[in-house]
Amino acid sequence: MELLKGKVALVTGGTRGIGFAVVKCYLENGASVALCGSKKESVDKAIAELKEINPDFPVIGLYPDLKNPAEVEKAVAETKEKFGRFDIMVNNAGISARDSLYDYKPEDFVNIMNLNVTAVFNCSQAAAKVMKEQGGGVILNTSSMVSLYGQPSGVGYPASKYAVNGITKSLARELGKDNIRVNAILPGVTRTDMVAALPKEVVDRIVAPIPLGRVCEPEEVANAFLFLASDLASYITGALLSVDGAART
């Protein structure tokens, strides 16, 4: 059963990790996808990997500056022009940091807020305008479990993801009348490139307090994005869905 058959999605931060898993999952479930990344080289590489899996996947690559509203609007327009409609906006692009407050550079804090928050606003605004015209759609945001519990250093990251939660809740209330659902997924420790590169003893220490006893796989997070984008979640909006194995760190 293809849960997204005939749907069109744009996924930011889609070249690797959770974003790439979401793109692959959406394609396998019948969607057409515009995959966005920060650089042409990484976007082309991701597209090539997907085409190796299935040469017929309906996927295109884009690399707009998400902090630039005009470039975001152009990417949304290109996606609709290519595939004929625009149904799902996945705001997944983001950066993290672990700097101590005492060493945190103000410009680094501004940078993380720009990509993790301002870009979500830009993409949501551009997507909502198109979705309203066609009668509805879905906006999904990648937050994090640290938006709820904080982290011992790198305050900009949990602060930005807390803001994403606020955007999600507020837009769900504002856009419901236009049949646009807005939800967020809050991943826990996930096997991204960064986690995969950690020594086993470090991973074991991270896993120890997680009741399920392991890190999350990107595909498991992608399944949450699939559910919330599909008609199975037709009455779910404003939700913050944790996919963290009940971790509390």
N, C-alpha and C positions, 0 to 999 in steps of 0.2 A: 504494500500500500504506500503510495507516494503522498505524503502528508502536505507537500507544498506544490503539487502539480499545477502548472500554469502561473505560479507566482513569480515575482521579480524582486530580487533583493540586492542591496548594496551593503557590503561589509567592509568597514574600515579596519586597519590593522590586520588584514587578511593574509599576509604573506607567510606567517608562521604561527606556531603555538595554538592557542585557543581560536584565534581568528581563522587560521587555515583549516582547522578542524570543522568550524562552523560552515565555511564555504563548501568544503567537501560534503558535509552532511546535507546541506541544502541542495546541492546538485544531485546527490543520490536520491533525494526525495522529490525530484521533479521541478525544482526551481531553476530559473535563470539567474545568474549572479554577476554583478560587477564587483571585482576584487580590488580593493584599494590598499596601497602601501605608500611608504614615504619616498621610495626611489624606484625608478624604472627598472633597474637591474633586479631588484628583489621581487618586483611584481612579475617580470618576465619569467624569472626562475619558478615562482609559484605556479604560474599558468602552465608552464612546461611540465611540472610535476603532475598537475591535474590532468593534462592531456595524455600523459603516459598511462594514467589509470583508465581514462575513457576519452578517446579522441573526439567524441561527439558531445562532450559536456558543453552546454551553452554558457560560457564564461568569458568575460572581457576583463582587461586590466586597466586601472586608472591610478594616477598618483597625484591627486590635488593636494595643495597646502590646506589642511583642514582648519587652520587658523585664519584663512582668508575666505570670507563669505562668498565672494564672487566665484572663486575656484570651486567651492563646494556646490554652489548652485549650478555651475556648469557640469560638474560630475553627475549630479542628479538628473539634469536635463539630458545628458548623453546616455545615461542608463535607460531612461524612459524612451528616448528616440530609438535606441538599439533594439529594445525588447517590447516596446509598445505600451508599457504600463509601469507602475512603480508601487510595490506593495509593502516592502519590509526594509526598514533602515536599521542596521546593526552598528551601533557606536561602540566599537571595540578597541580602537587605537588608544594607546596610552603609554606612559613611561612611569618608572618607579624610582625610588631613591632611598638610601639608608643613612644619609648624613646626620650626624649629631646636630642638635640645635645650635651648639656652640660653634660649629664649623659650617653651618648651612649658609650658602651664599644667597643673598636676596634675589639675584637674577635667576638662580636655579629654582627657587620657589615660584617665581613668576612663570618660568618656562613650564613647569609641571602643571600649574593651574591653567595655562593657555591650552596645552594639548589635552589634558584630562577633563577640563570643564568647558572652556570657551569653544573648543572643537565640537563637543557634544551639543552645545547650544546651536552652533552654526548648522550642523548636519540635521538636527531635529527641526529647526525652522525651515530649512530648504525642503526637507522631506514632507513636512506637514502641509506646506502650501500645495504640493502636488497631490498628496493623498486626499486632502479636502476636496479638491476639484473632481477626483474620480470616485469619491464616495466612501473613503476609509482607507485604513492601513494599520501597520504595526511598527512601533519604534521600540527597539530593545537596546538597553545600555549595559555595558560591562562595568560592574562595580567591584567590590571586593569584601571579603569578610572583615578586613581591617577597618572598613568604614563603620563597623559596629563596635569593634573591640580595641581599635587603635593598634599601634605597634611601638616598640621601645625606641625607635629612632626613625629619622626620615619623615617628619611630621607632614610634609607636603603631600605625600601619597594618600594617607588616610583622610586628610582634609579634603583633597580633591574628590575622593570617592564618596565621602559624606555629602559633598555638593551634588554629585551625580544622583545620589538617592533622593535629594530634595528636588532636583529637576524632574526625576521620574515621577515622584508623587504629585508634584504640581501640574505637570503636563498631562498626566492621566485625568486629573480633575478638569483641566481646561479643554482638552481635546476630545473628551468622551462624546460630546454633543456632535462631533464631526465623524464619529465612528472610527476614531483612531485610538488604538490601545497602546499604552506605554508601560513597560515593565523593565525591571533590572535583574540581572543574574549576579550573584555574589560568590565567585569562586573562592575556594580555599587554596591550600598548597597544591599546585598542579604541576604535572611533569612537563614543564616547558624546557627550553634549551638551558635556561639558567639553573633549574633544579637538577636536570640530567647531568650537568657538569660538576655537581657537588660530590665530595667524597662520601662513601657509604656511611661512615660514622656520623657525618653531619645530617644526612638524610634520616638515619635511624633516630637521631635526637629530635628532628622535626616531627617524625611520625609518631613518636612515643605518646604524646597526649591526644592523638586523634583516635576516637573510639573505633573507627573502622580499620585502624591499624595500617594504613597505607596512604600514599599521596593519590590525588585524583588524576585521572587520565584526561587529556584534552577532549577526547571523544565523549566523555561523560558530561562535560560542561556543554559541549555542542548539542547533546540531546536535550538539555534544558532550553537552549535557544530554539531548537526545533519545535518542541512542545509549545512554547509561548508564542511562536510565530504562526502556528497552525490553528485551524478552526477548532481543535480540541480545547483550546484556551479562549474561546470566543467571549466568555464573560469574566475574564481575568484581566484587570488593569490596575495599575498602581501598586503592583506586587514587587517585593524584594525577595527573590527566590535564592536562598542559600544553597550552594552546592559545595559543602566543605567537610562532609563526613562528621558533622557535629564538633568540629574542632573549635577550641576556645583558647586562643593563644594571645 
